[in-house]
Amino acid sequence: MRAGWWKCIAASVPAALALGCATFPDAAETRASAEKIVSASFTAPSPQLLKRLEQDRAQRLCSKVEDAALTQEEAAEVIELARTSIQYPASGKLVGNWKIGEALAHDGAGDRIARGVLEKRKENGGLCQNCHALARGEINVGNVGPALTGFGTKRGNSPETAKYVYEKVYNSWLYFPCSNMPRLGANKHLTSDQITHLVAYLIDPQSPLNR
């Protein structure tokens, strides 16, 4: 009787394991299901905005299921993709007008949808204050990213610093693969000229950020 009972249990274990394995999808299936749900539920008044659902190669690498860490090879690929995405101003000038940059750093307009209608806007803002502390005394600032107060006084305003800041704003993944900072130039949210103004806001000695 006892031997028969154990034979019954032994026979049922493989079936239970097989059922359990079939119940839980693997990472690829989970990802495909999630993307299908998001695609079906997301609507936008502009075909251009719907393209946000199409992940580029770098974004797919950075969207691994369960926040799995990048391999060394994947990180290198993200960096190389970021490098090739960067376009510099036709003028070759990387430092613009800090006053325009200041306005951009506090401007959150652009690509916003209200009551199913995309806002009418000539150009987008950068809204740096959403994640960073900026000029001294400002209260409505974020702390997701590092404080940028006094950035130019610490880093200087050399051509090398200007190039670093331009590239970091254009596509931060060149320096920090898969960081939370938006790829403001690579995703066409900001133009190259706008980014030069943000560079000036960060490094110009006359900018309120550095006074």
Residue, then its C-alpha position, 0 to 999 in steps of 0.5 A: m500500500r505504502a509503495g503504491w502511494w509513493k509510485c503515485i506521487a512520483a508519477s505526478v511530480p513530472a506532470a506538476l512540474a511540466l504544468g508549472c513551467a507551462t503556466f509561467p511565460d519566459a522573459a521573451e513572452t512576458r515582454a511581447s505580451a507587455e508590449k502588446i498591451v501597451s500598444a493596444s492601450f496607447t492612443a495619440p492625436s499624432p502619428q509621430l507620437l505613436k512612433r514612441l511605441e517603436q523602441d530603437r535598438a538601444q532602448r530595447l537593450c535598456s528595457k530588459v525584463e526585471d531590470a536585468a543588468l546589461t552585459q559588458e557587450e550590451a553596454a558597449e553597444v549602447i555606448e556605440l549607438a549613442r555615439t553614432s546618434i549625435q549630430y553637431p550644429a552645422s555652425g560647429k559652435l557648441v555654446g549658444n546664448w545662456k539666456i535662451g538656455e535658461a528659458l529652455a531649462h525651465d520650459g516644460a512645453g512640447d509634446r503634451i496632450a490635453r483632451g486628446v489634442l496635441e498642444k500647439r507649440k513652435e518648439n519644445g522645452g527642456l525642463c531641466q528643473n524637473c530633475h535637477a537643482l539649478a540656480r541658487g534660491e530656486i525652490n521648484v526643482g527636482n532631485v532625480g539627477p545631480a544638482l547643476t548649481g555652479f556647474g560652470t564654476k566647477r567644470g570650467n568652460s573649455p571647449e572640452t567641457a562644452k563638448y562633453v555637456y553637448e553630448k551629455v544633453y544630446n544623448s546621455w547614454l554615451y556616458f551612462p548607458c541606460s541612465n534615466m536622463p532623456r536622450l533629448g537630441a537623439n529623440k528629436h525633442l530638442t534641436s542641436d541649436q537648443i542644446t547649444h543654448l543649454v550648454a551656455y546656461l551650464i558653463d557660461p560664467q555670466s549664467p545665473l547658474n554660476r553666479 
